[in-house]
Amino acid sequence: MIRVPVAVGGGRDYEVLVGSGARHRLVEVLPHGIGRAAIVTQPGIDVGVDTGVEHETFLMPTGESAKRLETVEDLCRGFARFGLTRADVVVAVGGGVVTDTAGFAAAVWHRGVPVVHVATTLLAQVDAAIGGKTGVNLPEGKNLVGAFWQPAAVLCDTEVLATLPPREYRSGCGEMAKYAFLGVDRLRDLPLDEAVAACVACKAAIVAGDERESPASVGGRAILNYGHTLAHALETVGSYDLRHGEAVGIGLVFAAELAARLGRIDDARVAEHRATVVAYDLPVSLPPRIDTGQVVAAMGRDKKATGGGLTFVLDGPRGVEVVRGVARADVEAALGAVAS
């Protein structure tokens, strides 16, 4: 079992356990003195966990559309009927949709109860369940409503990844491709447990330096959104058949094309982005017939935006960083470079 510490200070440090069978360590990582547990999961997630205390299971709907305020309300009303108190715990068992939504419900229930994530997808294990970002979507954009709420622990059981449908597994590879440009070397050469742990360690180090994504920072936590500005726009404005990681793959190539247009990187670096995304069997081109105006407008509503032009996370001579005030013409040209 690989243990990765996440140091956020204020007595809130925790560990991420990575390895086959990690879900069976749940009792060991629950906060001391917990009386009861509310297990939040979805139909079809056949990953049993033992809390060692009285518990009740709360099912939320499946799919990205479940990440909405109505689901949070339903969960909180269920917590009320169960009598969940601040001396109890929420256990999120599932992928990123579950950990984001259940984590937000835990953050707002009684103004905050402990939460432990049992991540069951590759995407959740390398990204969504780590770092304390919780939230839900609005019709206007992804993750626009949420809170920073660090878990008490995260369990990444790589054994359960063998049960994932191939496309769901590839979706997690979109996040892994991102880490290849955030400092994780030779990621594809590592055994699965070590690859997941390396991504977790990379994210933990970034979160430790900028837990709440300071708007003034150019190289802090916001760089974890590399490739996500376009990805979130595609997920918001169209009914495209794209999983999150697939959209991130396209977003990484778009970000490279935009960085090259701005003179931040050369063509060889763009080619490296394309090769990395292709190696993970992810798309590198936009879906056909996208509405460019809608996509650009959605990118302008991205939560990184602070006014004064479009904001992106882009590669460059100092590495990946936030770049503000990008002209619309450059954005549209980069979109053209990744058109179908």
C-alpha positions as CSV (number, residue, x, y, z in Angstrom):
1,M,0.0,0.0,0.0
2,I,1.4,3.4,-1.0
3,R,0.6,6.3,1.4
4,V,0.7,9.8,0.0
5,P,0.4,12.7,2.5
6,V,-1.6,15.8,1.7
7,A,-0.4,18.7,3.9
8,V,-2.9,21.5,4.1
9,G,-2.1,22.7,7.6
10,G,-4.4,23.7,10.4
11,G,-4.7,20.2,11.7
12,R,-6.3,19.1,8.5
13,D,-3.5,17.0,6.9
14,Y,-4.6,13.6,5.7
15,E,-3.4,10.6,3.7
16,V,-4.3,9.0,0.4
17,L,-3.9,5.2,0.4
18,V,-3.2,3.8,-3.0
19,G,-3.2,0.1,-3.8
20,S,-5.1,-3.1,-4.4
21,G,-7.7,-3.6,-1.6
22,A,-7.4,0.0,-0.2
23,R,-11.2,0.1,0.3
24,H,-10.8,-2.5,3.0
25,R,-8.8,0.0,5.1
26,L,-11.8,2.3,5.6
27,V,-12.3,1.6,9.3
28,E,-8.7,2.5,9.9
29,V,-9.0,6.0,8.4
30,L,-12.3,7.1,9.8
31,P,-12.0,10.0,12.2
32,H,-11.7,9.0,15.8
33,G,-15.0,8.8,17.8
34,I,-17.3,8.7,14.7
35,G,-20.7,7.4,15.7
36,R,-22.5,6.8,12.4
37,A,-21.8,7.0,8.7
38,A,-23.8,8.2,5.7
39,I,-22.6,6.3,2.6
40,V,-23.3,8.2,-0.6
41,T,-23.0,6.2,-3.8
42,Q,-24.8,5.5,-7.1
43,P,-26.8,2.5,-8.5
44,G,-24.5,0.1,-10.3
45,I,-21.4,0.9,-8.1
46,D,-20.8,-2.6,-6.7
47,V,-18.0,-1.6,-4.3
48,G,-18.9,-2.7,-0.8
49,V,-17.3,-0.9,2.2
50,D,-17.4,-1.7,5.9
51,T,-17.6,1.4,8.1
52,G,-17.6,-0.5,11.4
53,V,-20.4,1.7,12.7
54,E,-24.1,2.2,12.2
55,H,-24.7,3.4,8.7
56,E,-27.2,4.2,6.0
57,T,-26.7,4.2,2.3
58,F,-28.0,7.2,0.2
59,L,-28.2,6.7,-3.6
60,M,-27.8,9.7,-5.9
61,P,-28.6,9.6,-9.7
62,T,-26.1,8.5,-12.2
63,G,-24.3,10.6,-14.8
64,E,-22.9,14.1,-14.9
65,S,-26.4,15.5,-14.7
66,A,-26.5,14.3,-11.1
67,K,-24.0,17.0,-10.1
68,R,-26.7,19.6,-9.4
69,L,-28.0,21.5,-6.4
70,E,-31.2,19.4,-6.3
71,T,-29.1,16.3,-5.6
72,V,-27.3,18.1,-2.7
73,E,-30.7,19.1,-1.3
74,D,-31.9,15.5,-1.6
75,L,-28.8,14.2,0.2
76,C,-29.1,16.8,3.0
77,R,-32.7,16.0,3.6
78,G,-31.7,12.3,3.8
79,F,-29.0,13.2,6.3
80,A,-31.7,15.0,8.3
81,R,-34.0,12.0,8.4
82,F,-31.0,9.8,9.4
83,G,-30.1,12.2,12.1
84,L,-26.6,12.8,10.9
85,T,-24.6,15.1,13.3
86,R,-21.2,16.8,13.2
87,A,-19.9,13.8,15.2
88,D,-20.6,11.5,12.3
89,V,-19.1,11.1,8.8
90,V,-20.1,11.0,5.1
91,V,-18.4,8.3,3.1
92,A,-18.5,8.9,-0.7
93,V,-18.1,5.7,-2.7
94,G,-17.8,6.3,-6.4
95,G,-16.2,8.4,-9.2
96,G,-15.8,12.1,-9.5
97,V,-19.5,12.9,-9.7
98,V,-20.0,11.2,-6.3
99,T,-17.0,12.7,-4.6
100,D,-17.7,16.2,-5.9
101,T,-21.4,16.1,-4.9
102,A,-21.2,14.2,-1.6
103,G,-18.1,16.3,-0.6
104,F,-20.2,19.5,-1.2
105,A,-23.1,18.0,0.8
106,A,-20.7,17.2,3.6
107,A,-19.3,20.7,3.5
108,V,-22.7,22.4,3.9
109,W,-24.5,19.9,6.2
110,H,-24.4,21.5,9.6
111,R,-21.7,23.8,8.1
112,G,-19.3,20.9,7.7
113,V,-19.1,17.2,8.7
114,P,-16.1,14.9,8.0
115,V,-16.0,13.1,4.6
116,V,-13.9,10.2,3.5
117,H,-13.7,9.4,-0.2
118,V,-13.5,5.8,-1.6
119,A,-12.6,6.6,-5.2
120,T,-13.7,3.9,-7.6
121,T,-12.7,5.4,-11.0
122,L,-9.3,6.3,-12.4
123,L,-10.4,9.9,-12.8
124,A,-11.5,10.2,-9.2
125,Q,-8.3,8.4,-7.9
126,V,-5.8,10.7,-9.7
127,D,-7.8,13.9,-9.5
128,A,-11.4,14.5,-8.4
129,A,-11.2,12.9,-4.9
130,I,-8.0,14.7,-4.0
131,G,-7.5,18.2,-2.7
132,G,-10.8,19.3,-1.2
133,K,-12.5,20.8,-4.2
134,T,-16.2,20.0,-4.1
135,G,-19.1,21.3,-6.1
136,V,-21.9,21.0,-8.6
137,N,-22.8,22.3,-12.0
138,L,-25.3,24.9,-13.2
139,P,-26.7,25.2,-16.7
140,E,-24.3,28.1,-17.2
141,G,-21.2,26.1,-16.4
142,K,-19.4,23.3,-14.6
143,N,-18.5,23.4,-10.9
144,L,-19.7,27.0,-10.5
145,V,-21.2,26.3,-7.1
146,G,-19.0,24.6,-4.5
147,A,-16.7,24.8,-1.5
148,F,-13.2,23.8,-0.4
149,W,-13.7,21.0,2.0
150,Q,-10.8,18.6,2.6
151,P,-11.5,15.0,3.2
152,A,-10.4,13.1,6.3
153,A,-8.8,10.5,4.1
154,V,-9.0,9.1,0.5
155,L,-8.8,5.4,-0.5
156,C,-7.8,4.7,-4.0
157,D,-8.4,1.0,-4.6
158,T,-6.7,0.1,-7.9
159,E,-8.3,-3.4,-7.7
160,V,-11.7,-1.9,-8.6
161,L,-10.3,-0.3,-11.8
162,A,-10.3,-3.6,-13.5
163,T,-14.1,-3.5,-13.5
164,L,-14.4,-0.2,-15.3
165,P,-15.7,-0.1,-18.9
166,P,-12.9,0.8,-21.2
167,R,-14.2,4.2,-22.1
168,E,-14.6,5.1,-18.4
169,Y,-11.0,4.1,-17.8
170,R,-9.8,6.2,-20.8
171,S,-11.6,9.1,-19.3
172,G,-9.3,8.9,-16.3
173,C,-6.4,8.8,-18.7
174,G,-7.3,12.4,-19.7
175,E,-6.4,13.6,-16.3
176,M,-3.2,11.4,-16.3
177,A,-2.2,13.0,-19.6
178,K,-2.5,16.4,-17.8
179,Y,-0.1,15.4,-15.1
180,A,2.5,14.5,-17.8
181,F,2.8,18.2,-18.3
182,L,2.7,19.2,-14.7
183,G,6.0,17.5,-13.8
184,V,5.3,13.7,-13.5
185,D,8.1,12.1,-15.6
186,R,7.7,8.9,-17.6
187,L,4.2,8.4,-16.2
188,R,3.2,5.9,-18.8
189,D,6.1,3.6,-17.9
190,L,5.0,3.3,-14.2
191,P,3.0,0.3,-12.8
192,L,-0.6,1.3,-12.2
193,D,-0.3,1.8,-8.4
194,E,2.8,3.9,-8.8
195,A,1.3,5.9,-11.6
196,V,-1.8,6.7,-9.5
197,A,0.3,7.6,-6.5
198,A,2.6,9.8,-8.6
199,C,-0.4,11.8,-9.9
200,V,-1.7,12.1,-6.3
201,A,1.6,13.3,-5.0
202,C,1.8,15.9,-7.8
203,K,-1.6,17.2,-7.0
204,A,-0.9,17.1,-3.2
205,A,2.2,19.3,-3.6
206,I,0.3,21.8,-5.7
207,V,-2.6,21.9,-3.3
208,A,-0.3,22.4,-0.3
209,G,1.1,25.5,-1.9
210,D,-2.2,27.1,-2.9
211,E,-5.1,25.3,-1.2
212,R,-7.9,27.7,-2.3
213,E,-6.7,28.7,-5.8
214,S,-5.7,32.3,-5.1
215,P,-6.9,34.5,-8.0
216,A,-3.6,36.4,-7.8
217,S,-1.6,33.2,-8.4
218,V,-0.3,32.3,-11.9
219,G,1.4,29.1,-11.0
220,G,-0.7,27.8,-8.1
221,R,-3.6,25.4,-7.9
222,A,-5.2,26.8,-11.0
223,I,-2.7,24.9,-13.1
224,L,-4.5,21.7,-12.2
225,N,-7.1,23.0,-14.6
226,Y,-4.7,22.6,-17.5
227,G,-6.8,21.5,-20.5
228,H,-10.1,22.1,-18.6
229,T,-11.2,25.5,-19.8
230,L,-12.2,24.2,-23.2
231,A,-13.2,20.8,-21.8
232,H,-15.7,22.4,-19.4
233,A,-17.1,24.5,-22.2
234,L,-17.7,21.5,-24.4
235,E,-19.4,19.7,-21.5
236,T,-21.6,22.8,-20.9
237,V,-22.8,24.0,-24.2
238,G,-23.4,20.9,-26.3
239,S,-24.8,17.5,-26.2
240,Y,-21.5,16.1,-27.5
241,D,-20.7,12.4,-26.8
242,L,-17.7,13.2,-24.7
243,R,-16.6,11.9,-21.3
244,H,-14.7,14.4,-19.1
245,G,-11.3,12.9,-19.7
246,E,-11.9,12.9,-23.5
247,A,-12.8,16.5,-23.4
248,V,-9.7,17.2,-21.3
249,G,-7.6,15.5,-24.0
250,I,-9.0,17.9,-26.7
251,G,-8.5,20.7,-24.2
252,L,-4.8,19.9,-23.8
253,V,-4.2,20.0,-27.5
254,F,-6.2,23.2,-27.8
255,A,-4.2,24.8,-25.0
256,A,-0.9,23.8,-26.7
257,E,-2.1,25.3,-30.0
258,L,-3.1,28.5,-28.2
259,A,0.2,28.7,-26.4
260,A,2.1,28.3,-29.7
261,R,0.0,31.0,-31.3
262,L,1.0,33.3,-28.4
263,G,4.7,32.4,-28.9
264,R,4.9,30.6,-25.6
265,I,5.9,27.2,-26.9
266,D,7.2,25.8,-30.3
267,D,5.8,23.4,-32.7
268,A,7.7,20.5,-31.2
269,R,6.0,21.0,-27.9
270,V,2.6,21.1,-29.6
271,A,3.5,17.8,-31.2
272,E,4.4,16.4,-27.8
273,H,1.0,17.3,-26.5
274,R,-0.7,15.6,-29.4
275,A,1.5,12.5,-29.1
276,T,0.8,12.2,-25.3
277,V,-3.0,12.5,-25.8
278,V,-3.0,10.0,-28.7
279,A,-0.9,7.6,-26.6
280,Y,-3.7,7.5,-24.0
281,D,-6.2,6.7,-26.8
282,L,-8.0,10.1,-26.4
283,P,-9.4,12.4,-29.1
284,V,-7.4,15.4,-30.3
285,S,-10.0,17.1,-32.4
286,L,-13.2,19.0,-31.6
287,P,-16.6,17.3,-32.3
288,P,-18.1,18.3,-35.6
289,R,-20.4,21.3,-36.0
290,I,-19.5,23.0,-32.8
291,D,-20.9,26.5,-32.2
292,T,-17.7,28.5,-31.7
293,G,-19.5,31.5,-30.3
294,Q,-21.2,29.4,-27.6
295,V,-17.9,27.7,-26.7
296,V,-16.0,30.9,-26.4
297,A,-18.8,32.5,-24.3
298,A,-18.7,29.4,-22.0
299,M,-14.9,29.7,-21.6
300,G,-15.4,33.3,-20.6
301,R,-17.6,32.1,-17.7
302,D,-14.9,29.8,-16.5
303,K,-14.2,30.1,-12.7
304,K,-10.6,31.1,-13.3
305,A,-11.8,34.2,-15.1
306,T,-11.2,37.5,-13.3
307,G,-12.2,40.0,-15.9
308,G,-10.3,41.8,-18.6
309,G,-10.3,39.2,-21.4
310,L,-10.3,35.4,-21.5
311,T,-8.2,33.4,-19.0
312,F,-6.4,30.1,-19.7
313,V,-3.9,27.8,-18.2
314,L,-1.1,27.5,-20.8
315,D,2.3,26.0,-21.2
316,G,5.3,28.3,-21.6
317,P,9.0,28.9,-20.9
318,R,8.3,28.8,-17.1
319,G,6.1,25.8,-17.4
320,V,2.3,25.6,-17.1
321,E,0.8,28.8,-15.6
322,V,-2.3,31.0,-15.7
323,V,-2.4,33.5,-18.6
324,R,-5.0,36.3,-18.6
325,G,-6.3,38.7,-21.2
326,V,-6.1,36.4,-24.2
327,A,-7.6,37.9,-27.3
328,R,-10.7,36.3,-28.7
329,A,-9.1,36.1,-32.2
330,D,-6.3,34.0,-30.9
331,V,-8.7,31.7,-29.1
332,E,-10.8,31.2,-32.3
333,A,-7.6,30.5,-34.3
334,A,-6.6,27.9,-31.8
335,L,-10.1,26.3,-32.0
336,G,-9.6,26.2,-35.8
337,A,-6.4,24.3,-35.3
338,V,-8.2,21.5,-33.4
339,A,-11.3,21.5,-35.6
340,S,-12.5,18.1,-36.9
